[in-house]
Amino acid sequence: MGYRLAQIAEATTTRISPRGRLVLFRMCWHVLDNPKGSTPAHTYFGGWEVLELLFPDQTPGSAHVTVAGAIRELTDAGLIKVVDNPNGKRRLAYLITL
């Protein structure tokens, strides 16, 4: 788990919305601080479904739109970037660039 990455995120994410912070923190908790085997460090490839669970008061379609907006905000802020999935799957992977 990305304990150190989450600590860095706490200190450096004052410029994004609460929605963006929530999504970023969930991503940080699902990545590795150090690479392990073929799994690279700081790379999230858990999918949006896990992130949509952060917004239980919204309908599934609405939560998807909320996550999409947060991902766009984090990408625009340079906190994450889309990378090739290290597992070779079609699901998007994101490198957390804090």
C-alpha positions in Angstrom: 0.0 0.0 0.0 1.1 3.5 -0.7 1.5 4.8 2.8 4.3 7.2 2.0 2.6 8.3 -1.2 -0.6 9.1 0.8 1.5 11.2 3.2 3.0 13.1 0.3 -0.5 13.6 -1.2 -1.8 15.0 2.1 1.0 17.7 2.1 0.8 18.7 -1.6 -2.9 18.6 -2.7 -4.3 21.8 -1.4 -4.9 23.1 -5.0 -7.5 20.5 -6.0 -11.1 20.1 -5.0 -12.3 17.8 -2.2 -13.6 15.4 -4.8 -10.2 15.2 -6.5 -8.4 14.8 -3.2 -10.7 11.9 -2.2 -10.1 10.1 -5.5 -6.3 10.7 -5.3 -6.2 9.4 -1.8 -8.0 6.2 -2.8 -5.6 5.7 -5.7 -2.7 6.2 -3.3 -3.9 3.5 -1.0 -4.2 1.1 -3.9 -0.7 1.4 -5.2 2.7 0.2 -4.0 5.4 2.6 -2.6 8.1 0.3 -3.9 7.9 -2.1 -6.9 7.2 -5.7 -6.2 7.8 -8.3 -8.8 6.3 -7.2 -12.0 4.0 -4.6 -10.3 5.6 -1.1 -10.6 5.5 1.5 -7.8 3.0 4.4 -7.8 0.8 2.9 -10.6 -2.9 2.6 -10.1 -4.8 0.1 -12.3 -7.7 -0.7 -10.0 -10.3 0.7 -12.4 -13.0 3.3 -11.9 -15.5 1.0 -10.2 -13.5 1.1 -6.9 -13.3 4.9 -7.2 -17.1 5.2 -7.8 -17.7 3.5 -4.4 -16.4 6.7 -2.8 -19.7 8.4 -3.8 -22.4 6.1 -2.4 -25.0 8.8 -2.3 -25.0 9.1 -6.1 -26.5 6.9 -8.7 -24.0 4.7 -10.6 -24.1 6.9 -13.7 -23.7 10.1 -11.6 -20.8 8.6 -9.7 -19.1 7.7 -13.0 -19.3 11.3 -14.1 -18.0 12.5 -10.8 -15.0 10.2 -11.0 -14.4 11.2 -14.6 -14.3 14.9 -13.5 -11.9 14.1 -10.7 -9.6 12.1 -13.0 -9.6 15.0 -15.5 -8.8 17.5 -12.6 -5.9 15.3 -11.4 -4.5 14.9 -14.9 -4.8 18.6 -15.6 -3.0 19.4 -12.3 -0.2 17.0 -13.3 -0.8 14.8 -10.2 -1.5 11.7 -12.3 -0.9 10.6 -15.9 -2.2 7.8 -18.1 0.3 5.1 -18.7 0.3 1.6 -20.4 -1.2 -1.0 -18.1 1.7 -3.0 -16.7 -0.5 -6.1 -16.7 -1.1 -5.9 -20.4 -4.9 -5.4 -19.8 -7.0 -2.9 -21.6 -8.0 -1.1 -18.4 -6.4 2.3 -18.0 -3.5 2.7 -15.6 -2.5 5.9 -13.9 1.0 6.8 -12.7 0.7 9.0 -9.6 3.4 11.7 -10.1 3.5 13.4 -6.7 
